[in-house]
Amino acid sequence: MGFNILIVDDSVAIRMILQRTLRRTGLPLENVFEAGDGCAALEILKSEKVSIILSDINMPNMDGLQLLAALKDSEQWTGVPVFIISTESTQSRVMEAVRLGAKGFIKKPFVPEEIQDKLAAFFT
């Protein structure tokens, strides 16, 4: 049985790249879901069991930090690890993401090995 991953990014191109990257890592995946912002991500989480979330920070409607806060405030989703994948790398934004529960940070642009290395520990 594989794991379900939710990719949250307002860029369709980035979501496609991440999906392709995840499939090439050899990690045990079952489903990869996509959302264009935090609001859409929460809707997916209401109906799908997700093992890991990969989220951008800068998105319309509900950004990645707001999504982290919503997840932290909900007992239903507090155990779901969230990795931030973003061009945003200012110390204050990274620290805010960690304070809100992010398990890791991957800076765009990334290489597939970086994704695999960061996620591997959660698949064992």
N, CA, C and O atoms as CSV, one atom per row, in Angstrom:
chain,resi,resn,atom,element,x,y,z
A,1,MET,N,N,0.850,-1.188,0.000
A,1,MET,CA,C,0.000,0.000,0.000
A,1,MET,C,C,0.887,1.241,0.000
A,1,MET,O,O,1.865,1.315,0.744
A,2,GLY,N,N,0.544,2.199,-0.828
A,2,GLY,CA,C,1.324,3.415,-0.945
A,2,GLY,C,C,0.755,4.547,-0.122
A,2,GLY,O,O,-0.243,4.399,0.583
A,3,PHE,N,N,1.415,5.674,-0.233
A,3,PHE,CA,C,1.044,6.869,0.503
A,3,PHE,C,C,0.361,7.864,-0.426
A,3,PHE,O,O,0.612,7.891,-1.630
A,4,ASN,N,N,-0.505,8.678,0.163
A,4,ASN,CA,C,-1.166,9.747,-0.571
A,4,ASN,C,C,-0.484,11.064,-0.252
A,4,ASN,O,O,-0.247,11.391,0.912
A,5,ILE,N,N,-0.170,11.817,-1.297
A,5,ILE,CA,C,0.482,13.117,-1.136
A,5,ILE,C,C,-0.414,14.193,-1.736
A,5,ILE,O,O,-1.040,13.994,-2.778
A,6,LEU,N,N,-0.463,15.328,-1.061
A,6,LEU,CA,C,-1.202,16.488,-1.542
A,6,LEU,C,C,-0.208,17.584,-1.883
A,6,LEU,O,O,0.562,18.024,-1.029
A,7,ILE,N,N,-0.228,18.026,-3.140
A,7,ILE,CA,C,0.605,19.136,-3.602
A,7,ILE,C,C,-0.272,20.378,-3.632
A,7,ILE,O,O,-1.330,20.384,-4.261
A,8,VAL,N,N,0.172,21.435,-2.948
A,8,VAL,CA,C,-0.592,22.684,-2.887
A,8,VAL,C,C,0.279,23.799,-3.450
A,8,VAL,O,O,1.243,24.230,-2.819
A,9,ASP,N,N,-0.072,24.257,-4.638
A,9,ASP,CA,C,0.687,25.321,-5.302
A,9,ASP,C,C,-0.217,25.969,-6.331
A,9,ASP,O,O,-0.963,25.274,-7.021
A,10,ASP,N,N,-0.164,27.285,-6.448
A,10,ASP,CA,C,-1.023,27.961,-7.424
A,10,ASP,C,C,-0.517,27.823,-8.849
A,10,ASP,O,O,-1.232,28.177,-9.786
A,11,SER,N,N,0.685,27.324,-9.038
A,11,SER,CA,C,1.238,27.129,-10.375
A,11,SER,C,C,0.970,25.703,-10.865
A,11,SER,O,O,1.444,24.732,-10.276
A,12,VAL,N,N,0.212,25.598,-11.938
A,12,VAL,CA,C,-0.056,24.282,-12.532
A,12,VAL,C,C,1.251,23.623,-12.963
A,12,VAL,O,O,1.427,22.416,-12.794
A,13,ALA,N,N,2.158,24.408,-13.514
A,13,ALA,CA,C,3.442,23.862,-13.969
A,13,ALA,C,C,4.234,23.261,-12.810
A,13,ALA,O,O,4.797,22.176,-12.951
A,14,ILE,N,N,4.286,23.941,-11.679
A,14,ILE,CA,C,5.007,23.419,-10.509
A,14,ILE,C,C,4.335,22.152,-10.003
A,14,ILE,O,O,5.019,21.198,-9.633
A,15,ARG,N,N,3.015,22.129,-9.980
A,15,ARG,CA,C,2.313,20.919,-9.536
A,15,ARG,C,C,2.644,19.743,-10.445
A,15,ARG,O,O,2.844,18.624,-9.971
A,16,MET,N,N,2.701,19.992,-11.744
A,16,MET,CA,C,3.054,18.919,-12.687
A,16,MET,C,C,4.497,18.448,-12.482
A,16,MET,O,O,4.769,17.248,-12.508
A,17,ILE,N,N,5.409,19.384,-12.282
A,17,ILE,CA,C,6.813,19.031,-12.049
A,17,ILE,C,C,6.950,18.215,-10.761
A,17,ILE,O,O,7.652,17.205,-10.731
A,18,LEU,N,N,6.282,18.655,-9.712
A,18,LEU,CA,C,6.352,17.927,-8.446
A,18,LEU,C,C,5.753,16.529,-8.576
A,18,LEU,O,O,6.304,15.560,-8.054
A,19,GLN,N,N,4.632,16.432,-9.269
A,19,GLN,CA,C,4.009,15.116,-9.445
A,19,GLN,C,C,4.954,14.172,-10.207
A,19,GLN,O,O,5.146,13.021,-9.817
A,20,ARG,N,N,5.528,14.675,-11.281
A,20,ARG,CA,C,6.479,13.877,-12.064
A,20,ARG,C,C,7.697,13.503,-11.214
A,20,ARG,O,O,8.163,12.364,-11.252
A,21,THR,N,N,8.197,14.460,-10.460
A,21,THR,CA,C,9.350,14.217,-9.585
A,21,THR,C,C,9.032,13.144,-8.553
A,21,THR,O,O,9.838,12.242,-8.324
A,22,LEU,N,N,7.864,13.237,-7.931
A,22,LEU,CA,C,7.473,12.248,-6.926
A,22,LEU,C,C,7.384,10.846,-7.527
A,22,LEU,O,O,7.825,9.874,-6.913
A,23,ARG,N,N,6.825,10.745,-8.702
A,23,ARG,CA,C,6.674,9.430,-9.344
A,23,ARG,C,C,8.029,8.823,-9.700
A,23,ARG,O,O,8.179,7.601,-9.706
A,24,ARG,N,N,9.009,9.665,-9.995
A,24,ARG,CA,C,10.349,9.183,-10.364
A,24,ARG,C,C,11.222,8.819,-9.170
A,24,ARG,O,O,12.256,8.173,-9.343
A,25,THR,N,N,10.832,9.217,-7.972
A,25,THR,CA,C,11.669,8.962,-6.799
A,25,THR,C,C,11.682,7.501,-6.383
A,25,THR,O,O,12.609,7.059,-5.705
A,26,GLY,N,N,10.669,6.750,-6.781
A,26,GLY,CA,C,10.588,5.359,-6.352
A,26,GLY,C,C,9.950,5.216,-4.976
A,26,GLY,O,O,9.859,4.105,-4.453
A,27,LEU,N,N,9.510,6.316,-4.386
A,27,LEU,CA,C,8.831,6.244,-3.099
A,27,LEU,C,C,7.467,5.577,-3.286
A,27,LEU,O,O,6.866,5.690,-4.355
A,28,PRO,N,N,6.975,4.884,-2.257
A,28,PRO,CA,C,5.717,4.132,-2.390
A,28,PRO,C,C,4.486,5.046,-2.404
A,28,PRO,O,O,3.918,5.343,-1.353
A,29,LEU,N,N,4.088,5.480,-3.569
A,29,LEU,CA,C,2.950,6.392,-3.713
A,29,LEU,C,C,1.708,5.649,-4.169
A,29,LEU,O,O,1.781,4.727,-4.982
A,30,GLU,N,N,0.578,6.059,-3.642
A,30,GLU,CA,C,-0.692,5.548,-4.124
A,30,GLU,C,C,-1.393,6.617,-4.957
A,30,GLU,O,O,-1.708,6.398,-6.126
A,31,ASN,N,N,-1.636,7.780,-4.340
A,31,ASN,CA,C,-2.293,8.888,-5.030
A,31,ASN,C,C,-1.538,10.184,-4.792
A,31,ASN,O,O,-0.946,10.395,-3.734
A,32,VAL,N,N,-1.571,11.046,-5.800
A,32,VAL,CA,C,-1.040,12.394,-5.648
A,32,VAL,C,C,-2.186,13.343,-5.992
A,32,VAL,O,O,-2.652,13.389,-7.130
A,33,PHE,N,N,-2.627,14.095,-4.995
A,33,PHE,CA,C,-3.705,15.056,-5.169
A,33,PHE,C,C,-3.107,16.439,-5.367
A,33,PHE,O,O,-1.989,16.707,-4.926
A,34,GLU,N,N,-3.858,17.325,-6.037
A,34,GLU,CA,C,-3.382,18.677,-6.308
A,34,GLU,C,C,-4.418,19.703,-5.888
A,34,GLU,O,O,-5.621,19.500,-6.050
A,35,ALA,N,N,-3.920,20.826,-5.338
A,35,ALA,CA,C,-4.777,21.951,-4.987
A,35,ALA,C,C,-4.059,23.238,-5.371
A,35,ALA,O,O,-2.836,23.328,-5.269
A,36,GLY,N,N,-4.820,24.228,-5.810
A,36,GLY,CA,C,-4.250,25.498,-6.241
A,36,GLY,C,C,-4.057,26.517,-5.135
A,36,GLY,O,O,-3.416,27.546,-5.346
A,37,ASP,N,N,-4.609,26.241,-3.949
A,37,ASP,CA,C,-4.427,27.125,-2.791
A,37,ASP,C,C,-4.849,26.373,-1.540
A,37,ASP,O,O,-5.309,25.233,-1.610
A,38,GLY,N,N,-4.687,27.026,-0.390
A,38,GLY,CA,C,-5.011,26.381,0.870
A,38,GLY,C,C,-6.476,26.017,1.021
A,38,GLY,O,O,-6.798,24.984,1.609
A,39,CYS,N,N,-7.370,26.850,0.497
A,39,CYS,CA,C,-8.808,26.549,0.574
A,39,CYS,C,C,-9.130,25.245,-0.146
A,39,CYS,O,O,-9.843,24.394,0.386
A,40,ALA,N,N,-8.604,25.095,-1.350
A,40,ALA,CA,C,-8.824,23.866,-2.122
A,40,ALA,C,C,-8.186,22.672,-1.418
A,40,ALA,O,O,-8.729,21.568,-1.451
A,41,ALA,N,N,-7.037,22.889,-0.781
A,41,ALA,CA,C,-6.367,21.811,-0.048
A,41,ALA,C,C,-7.251,21.315,1.098
A,41,ALA,O,O,-7.393,20.109,1.296
A,42,LEU,N,N,-7.842,22.240,1.849
A,42,LEU,CA,C,-8.712,21.836,2.952
A,42,LEU,C,C,-9.919,21.047,2.458
A,42,LEU,O,O,-10.362,20.112,3.125
A,43,GLU,N,N,-10.450,21.410,1.306
A,43,GLU,CA,C,-11.568,20.657,0.729
A,43,GLU,C,C,-11.142,19.222,0.390
A,43,GLU,O,O,-11.889,18.278,0.645
A,44,ILE,N,N,-9.962,19.062,-0.174
A,44,ILE,CA,C,-9.455,17.718,-0.486
A,44,ILE,C,C,-9.260,16.922,0.798
A,44,ILE,O,O,-9.600,15.740,0.857
A,45,LEU,N,N,-8.714,17.567,1.824
A,45,LEU,CA,C,-8.461,16.886,3.090
A,45,LEU,C,C,-9.737,16.407,3.768
A,45,LEU,O,O,-9.699,15.460,4.555
A,46,LYS,N,N,-10.863,17.043,3.477
A,46,LYS,CA,C,-12.133,16.613,4.055
A,46,LYS,C,C,-12.573,15.259,3.522
A,46,LYS,O,O,-13.305,14.532,4.195
A,47,SER,N,N,-12.127,14.914,2.308
A,47,SER,CA,C,-12.611,13.669,1.704
A,47,SER,C,C,-11.521,12.635,1.418
A,47,SER,O,O,-11.835,11.491,1.088
A,48,GLU,N,N,-10.269,13.008,1.537
A,48,GLU,CA,C,-9.166,12.089,1.209
A,48,GLU,C,C,-8.197,11.989,2.386
A,48,GLU,O,O,-7.919,12.980,3.061
A,49,LYS,N,N,-7.696,10.794,2.618
A,49,LYS,CA,C,-6.660,10.595,3.637
A,49,LYS,C,C,-5.318,10.897,2.981
A,49,LYS,O,O,-4.940,10.261,1.997
A,50,VAL,N,N,-4.606,11.871,3.533
A,50,VAL,CA,C,-3.337,12.318,2.967
A,50,VAL,C,C,-2.219,12.031,3.960
A,50,VAL,O,O,-2.359,12.279,5.157
A,51,SER,N,N,-1.107,11.506,3.450
A,51,SER,CA,C,0.031,11.150,4.296
A,51,SER,C,C,1.003,12.309,4.474
A,51,SER,O,O,1.571,12.484,5.552
A,52,ILE,N,N,1.196,13.102,3.422
A,52,ILE,CA,C,2.142,14.219,3.432
A,52,ILE,C,C,1.593,15.333,2.548
A,52,ILE,O,O,0.963,15.078,1.521
A,53,ILE,N,N,1.844,16.573,2.964
A,53,ILE,CA,C,1.456,17.743,2.165
A,53,ILE,C,C,2.719,18.486,1.765
A,53,ILE,O,O,3.596,18.735,2.593
A,54,LEU,N,N,2.803,18.837,0.487
A,54,LEU,CA,C,3.873,19.688,-0.041
A,54,LEU,C,C,3.198,20.991,-0.443
A,54,LEU,O,O,2.342,20.996,-1.328
A,55,SER,N,N,3.570,22.095,0.196
A,55,SER,CA,C,2.856,23.346,-0.047
A,55,SER,C,C,3.789,24.513,-0.310
A,55,SER,O,O,4.842,24.658,0.311
A,56,ASP,N,N,3.368,25.331,-1.246
A,56,ASP,CA,C,4.006,26.619,-1.487
A,56,ASP,C,C,3.577,27.559,-0.352
A,56,ASP,O,O,2.644,27.251,0.389
A,57,ILE,N,N,4.250,28.688,-0.219
A,57,ILE,CA,C,3.821,29.699,0.751
A,57,ILE,C,C,2.926,30.721,0.062
A,57,ILE,O,O,1.815,30.981,0.524
A,58,ASN,N,N,3.395,31.301,-1.033
A,58,ASN,CA,C,2.692,32.407,-1.678
A,58,ASN,C,C,1.642,31.895,-2.659
A,58,ASN,O,O,1.957,31.421,-3.751
A,59,MET,N,N,0.372,32.007,-2.232
A,59,MET,CA,C,-0.760,31.595,-3.075
A,59,MET,C,C,-1.931,32.523,-2.792
A,59,MET,O,O,-1.992,33.131,-1.723
A,60,PRO,N,N,-2.857,32.640,-3.730
A,60,PRO,CA,C,-4.048,33.458,-3.491
A,60,PRO,C,C,-5.023,32.748,-2.549
A,60,PRO,O,O,-4.873,31.559,-2.271
A,61,ASN,N,N,-5.995,33.467,-2.075
A,61,ASN,CA,C,-7.098,32.973,-1.240
A,61,ASN,C,C,-6.645,32.524,0.143
A,61,ASN,O,O,-7.042,33.126,1.141
A,62,MET,N,N,-5.828,31.487,0.226
A,62,MET,CA,C,-5.257,31.024,1.486
A,62,MET,C,C,-3.835,30.586,1.202
A,62,MET,O,O,-3.612,29.625,0.465
A,63,ASP,N,N,-2.864,31.291,1.787
A,63,ASP,CA,C,-1.471,30.957,1.501
A,63,ASP,C,C,-1.002,29.766,2.345
A,63,ASP,O,O,-1.760,29.223,3.149
A,64,GLY,N,N,0.233,29.381,2.151
A,64,GLY,CA,C,0.768,28.214,2.843
A,64,GLY,C,C,0.850,28.371,4.346
A,64,GLY,O,O,0.647,27.402,5.079
A,65,LEU,N,N,1.143,29.573,4.823
A,65,LEU,CA,C,1.192,29.800,6.265
A,65,LEU,C,C,-0.205,29.739,6.881
A,65,LEU,O,O,-0.385,29.218,7.982
A,66,GLN,N,N,-1.174,30.267,6.172
A,66,GLN,CA,C,-2.557,30.172,6.645
A,66,GLN,C,C,-3.028,28.715,6.643
A,66,GLN,O,O,-3.763,28.295,7.538
A,67,LEU,N,N,-2.608,27.958,5.652
A,67,LEU,CA,C,-2.939,26.531,5.604
A,67,LEU,C,C,-2.315,25.812,6.793
A,67,LEU,O,O,-2.981,25.019,7.458
A,68,LEU,N,N,-1.037,26.085,7.064
A,68,LEU,CA,C,-0.384,25.480,8.229
A,68,LEU,C,C,-1.137,25.810,9.518
A,68,LEU,O,O,-1.329,24.936,10.364
A,69,ALA,N,N,-1.558,27.043,9.670
A,69,ALA,CA,C,-2.305,27.449,10.866
A,69,ALA,C,C,-3.629,26.693,10.970
A,69,ALA,O,O,-4.005,26.243,12.052
A,70,ALA,N,N,-4.330,26.552,9.851
A,70,ALA,CA,C,-5.604,25.820,9.852
A,70,ALA,C,C,-5.381,24.349,10.207
A,70,ALA,O,O,-6.174,23.762,10.945
A,71,LEU,N,N,-4.316,23.758,9.691
A,71,LEU,CA,C,-4.014,22.362,9.994
A,71,LEU,C,C,-3.648,22.196,11.466
A,71,LEU,O,O,-4.051,21.226,12.110
A,72,LYS,N,N,-2.888,23.143,11.988
A,72,LYS,CA,C,-2.458,23.089,13.383
A,72,LYS,C,C,-3.654,23.204,14.324
A,72,LYS,O,O,-3.667,22.594,15.394
A,73,ASP,N,N,-4.652,23.982,13.928
A,73,ASP,CA,C,-5.838,24.195,14.761
A,73,ASP,C,C,-6.840,23.051,14.694
A,73,ASP,O,O,-7.812,23.048,15.449
A,74,SER,N,N,-6.631,22.086,13.816
A,74,SER,CA,C,-7.570,20.984,13.644
A,74,SER,C,C,-6.963,19.670,14.133
A,74,SER,O,O,-5.920,19.241,13.642
A,75,GLU,N,N,-7.614,19.045,15.091
A,75,GLU,CA,C,-7.129,17.755,15.584
A,75,GLU,C,C,-7.102,16.706,14.483
A,75,GLU,O,O,-6.272,15.797,14.510
A,76,GLN,N,N,-7.987,16.823,13.532
A,76,GLN,CA,C,-8.097,15.858,12.437
A,76,GLN,C,C,-6.826,15.810,11.590
A,76,GLN,O,O,-6.475,14.752,11.067
A,77,TRP,N,N,-6.135,16.940,11.448
A,77,TRP,CA,C,-4.995,17.001,10.520
A,77,TRP,C,C,-3.667,17.345,11.184
A,77,TRP,O,O,-2.671,17.535,10.486
A,78,THR,N,N,-3.625,17.430,12.506
A,78,THR,CA,C,-2.390,17.852,13.166
A,78,THR,C,C,-1.227,16.890,12.916
A,78,THR,O,O,-0.073,17.316,12.950
A,79,GLY,N,N,-1.491,15.630,12.670
A,79,GLY,CA,C,-0.414,14.664,12.468
A,79,GLY,C,C,0.104,14.576,11.051
A,79,GLY,O,O,1.047,13.829,10.791
A,80,VAL,N,N,-0.484,15.315,10.126
A,80,VAL,CA,C,-0.060,15.243,8.728
A,80,VAL,C,C,1.165,16.139,8.534
A,80,VAL,O,O,1.071,17.354,8.711
A,81,PRO,N,N,2.323,15.552,8.168
A,81,PRO,CA,C,3.514,16.378,7.970
A,81,PRO,C,C,3.377,17.279,6.744
A,81,PRO,O,O,2.892,16.858,5.693
A,82,VAL,N,N,3.812,18.515,6.903
A,82,VAL,CA,C,3.770,19.493,5.813
A,82,VAL,C,C,5.190,19.945,5.517
A,82,VAL,O,O,5.936,20.338,6.414
A,83,PHE,N,N,5.550,19.882,4.236
A,83,PHE,CA,C,6.828,20.405,3.767
A,83,PHE,C,C,6.534,21.615,2.901
A,83,PHE,O,O,5.695,21.562,2.002
A,84,ILE,N,N,7.228,22.698,3.179
A,84,ILE,CA,C,7.084,23.901,2.377
A,84,ILE,C,C,8.068,23.819,1.209
A,84,ILE,O,O,9.254,23.550,1.396
A,85,ILE,N,N,7.556,24.053,0.012
A,85,ILE,CA,C,8.387,24.111,-1.192
A,85,ILE,C,C,8.115,25.471,-1.812
A,85,ILE,O,O,7.044,25.703,-2.373
A,86,SER,N,N,9.092,26.373,-1.710
A,86,SER,CA,C,8.818,27.759,-2.078
A,86,SER,C,C,10.081,28.507,-2.486
A,86,SER,O,O,11.194,28.136,-2.114
A,87,THR,N,N,9.879,29.554,-3.250
A,87,THR,CA,C,10.979,30.479,-3.540
A,87,THR,C,C,11.187,31.408,-2.351
A,87,THR,O,O,12.241,32.028,-2.213
A,88,GLU,N,N,10.187,31.497,-1.505
A,88,GLU,CA,C,10.238,32.340,-0.310
A,88,GLU,C,C,11.207,31.715,0.689
A,88,GLU,O,O,10.961,30.621,1.198
A,89,SER,N,N,12.300,32.408,0.965
A,89,SER,CA,C,13.277,31.809,1.877
A,89,SER,C,C,13.790,32.790,2.923
A,89,SER,O,O,14.845,32.572,3.520
A,90,THR,N,N,13.048,33.867,3.145
A,90,THR,CA,C,13.487,34.796,4.181
A,90,THR,C,C,13.401,34.089,5.530
A,90,THR,O,O,12.502,33.283,5.770
A,91,GLN,N,N,14.341,34.401,6.393
A,91,GLN,CA,C,14.424,33.746,7.696
A,91,GLN,C,C,13.111,33.841,8.461
A,91,GLN,O,O,12.688,32.868,9.084
A,92,SER,N,N,12.462,35.002,8.421
A,92,SER,CA,C,11.232,35.174,9.191
A,92,SER,C,C,10.113,34.276,8.666
A,92,SER,O,O,9.355,33.714,9.457
A,93,ARG,N,N,9.999,34.133,7.353
A,93,ARG,CA,C,8.944,33.291,6.779
A,93,ARG,C,C,9.208,31.812,7.061
A,93,ARG,O,O,8.284,31.059,7.369
A,94,VAL,N,N,10.474,31.402,6.955
A,94,VAL,CA,C,10.827,30.011,7.243
A,94,VAL,C,C,10.548,29.713,8.714
A,94,VAL,O,O,9.973,28.672,9.032
A,95,MET,N,N,10.945,30.606,9.610
A,95,MET,CA,C,10.716,30.398,11.045
A,95,MET,C,C,9.220,30.376,11.375
A,95,MET,O,O,8.784,29.613,12.237
A,96,GLU,N,N,8.451,31.201,10.700
A,96,GLU,CA,C,6.998,31.195,10.896
A,96,GLU,C,C,6.410,29.853,10.462
A,96,GLU,O,O,5.545,29.301,11.142
A,97,ALA,N,N,6.881,29.331,9.333
A,97,ALA,CA,C,6.406,28.028,8.853
A,97,ALA,C,C,6.751,26.928,9.857
A,97,ALA,O,O,5.920,26.067,10.145
A,98,VAL,N,N,7.947,26.954,10.379
A,98,VAL,CA,C,8.365,25.955,11.382
A,98,VAL,C,C,7.523,26.107,12.653
A,98,VAL,O,O,7.073,25.112,13.222
A,99,ARG,N,N,7.313,27.334,13.091
A,99,ARG,CA,C,6.490,27.578,14.286
A,99,ARG,C,C,5.074,27.024,14.109
A,99,ARG,O,O,4.462,26.545,15.064
A,100,LEU,N,N,4.569,27.096,12.887
A,100,LEU,CA,C,3.230,26.603,12.599
A,100,LEU,C,C,3.200,25.094,12.332
A,100,LEU,O,O,2.131,24.527,12.107
A,101,GLY,N,N,4.361,24.448,12.355
A,101,GLY,CA,C,4.372,22.994,12.256
A,101,GLY,C,C,4.999,22.393,11.024
A,101,GLY,O,O,4.976,21.172,10.873
A,102,ALA,N,N,5.560,23.191,10.132
A,102,ALA,CA,C,6.204,22.624,8.940
A,102,ALA,C,C,7.339,21.697,9.364
A,102,ALA,O,O,8.117,22.028,10.259
A,103,LYS,N,N,7.429,20.547,8.726
A,103,LYS,CA,C,8.458,19.549,9.046
A,103,LYS,C,C,9.727,19.745,8.250
A,103,LYS,O,O,10.765,19.170,8.579
A,104,GLY,N,N,9.655,20.563,7.191
A,104,GLY,CA,C,10.825,20.804,6.381
A,104,GLY,C,C,10.577,21.899,5.375
A,104,GLY,O,O,9.442,22.328,5.163
A,105,PHE,N,N,11.648,22.345,4.762
A,105,PHE,CA,C,11.587,23.441,3.797
A,105,PHE,C,C,12.472,23.079,2.615
A,105,PHE,O,O,13.637,22.721,2.789
A,106,ILE,N,N,11.922,23.173,1.426
A,106,ILE,CA,C,12.663,22.904,0.193
A,106,ILE,C,C,12.559,24.151,-0.665
A,106,ILE,O,O,11.460,24.602,-0.988
A,107,LYS,N,N,13.699,24.705,-1.029
A,107,LYS,CA,C,13.725,25.938,-1.823
A,107,LYS,C,C,13.597,25.618,-3.310
A,107,LYS,O,O,14.264,24.722,-3.828
A,108,LYS,N,N,12.727,26.370,-3.982
A,108,LYS,CA,C,12.627,26.291,-5.441
A,108,LYS,C,C,13.754,27.125,-6.021
A,108,LYS,O,O,14.052,28.177,-5.455
A,109,PRO,N,N,14.387,26.741,-7.085
A,109,PRO,CA,C,14.206,25.458,-7.777
A,109,PRO,C,C,14.855,24.329,-6.983
A,109,PRO,O,O,15.833,24.541,-6.266
A,110,PHE,N,N,14.301,23.137,-7.121
A,110,PHE,CA,C,14.777,21.974,-6.397
A,110,PHE,C,C,15.206,20.897,-7.388
A,110,PHE,O,O,14.893,20.969,-8.576
A,111,VAL,N,N,15.912,19.920,-6.892
A,111,VAL,CA,C,16.273,18.753,-7.710
A,111,VAL,C,C,15.533,17.554,-7.141
A,111,VAL,O,O,15.255,17.527,-5.942
A,112,PRO,N,N,15.205,16.561,-7.961
A,112,PRO,CA,C,14.427,15.399,-7.494
A,112,PRO,C,C,15.039,14.717,-6.264
A,112,PRO,O,O,14.309,14.260,-5.384
A,113,GLU,N,N,16.353,14.648,-6.199
A,113,GLU,CA,C,17.008,13.985,-5.069
A,113,GLU,C,C,16.709,14.705,-3.751
A,113,GLU,O,O,16.625,14.079,-2.694
A,114,GLU,N,N,16.553,16.005,-3.828
A,114,GLU,CA,C,16.239,16.784,-2.633
A,114,GLU,C,C,14.857,16.408,-2.097
A,114,GLU,O,O,14.670,16.256,-0.890
A,115,ILE,N,N,13.900,16.263,-3.002
A,115,ILE,CA,C,12.546,15.851,-2.613
A,115,ILE,C,C,12.607,14.452,-1.998
A,115,ILE,O,O,12.043,14.213,-0.930
A,116,GLN,N,N,13.283,13.545,-2.665
A,116,GLN,CA,C,13.380,12.169,-2.185
A,116,GLN,C,C,14.036,12.111,-0.809
A,116,GLN,O,O,13.545,11.417,0.081
A,117,ASP,N,N,15.132,12.828,-0.629
A,117,ASP,CA,C,15.846,12.814,0.648
A,117,ASP,C,C,14.977,13.358,1.788
A,117,ASP,O,O,14.950,12.783,2.876
A,118,LYS,N,N,14.279,14.446,1.543
A,118,LYS,CA,C,13.462,15.067,2.588
A,118,LYS,C,C,12.279,14.174,2.982
A,118,LYS,O,O,11.910,14.104,4.155
A,119,LEU,N,N,11.690,13.497,1.995
A,119,LEU,CA,C,10.490,12.709,2.263
A,119,LEU,C,C,10.783,11.274,2.692
A,119,LEU,O,O,9.930,10.635,3.308
A,120,ALA,N,N,11.945,10.765,2.385
A,120,ALA,CA,C,12.269,9.350,2.627
A,120,ALA,C,C,12.018,8.937,4.075
A,120,ALA,O,O,11.505,7.846,4.323
A,121,ALA,N,N,12.366,9.782,5.020
A,121,ALA,CA,C,12.196,9.435,6.436
A,121,ALA,C,C,10.732,9.203,6.807
A,121,ALA,O,O,10.440,8.451,7.737
A,122,PHE,N,N,9.822,9.838,6.093
A,122,PHE,CA,C,8.396,9.702,6.404
A,122,PHE,C,C,7.780,8.483,5.726
A,122,PHE,O,O,6.624,8.151,5.989
A,123,PHE,N,N,8.523,7.823,4.871
A,123,PHE,CA,C,8.008,6.658,4.161
A,123,PHE,C,C,8.540,5.348,4.715
A,123,PHE,O,O,8.313,4.289,4.130
A,124,THR,N,N,9.248,5.410,5.840
A,124,THR,CA,C,9.800,4.180,6.403
A,124,THR,C,C,8.987,3.699,7.577
A,124,THR,O,O,9.312,2.672,8.173
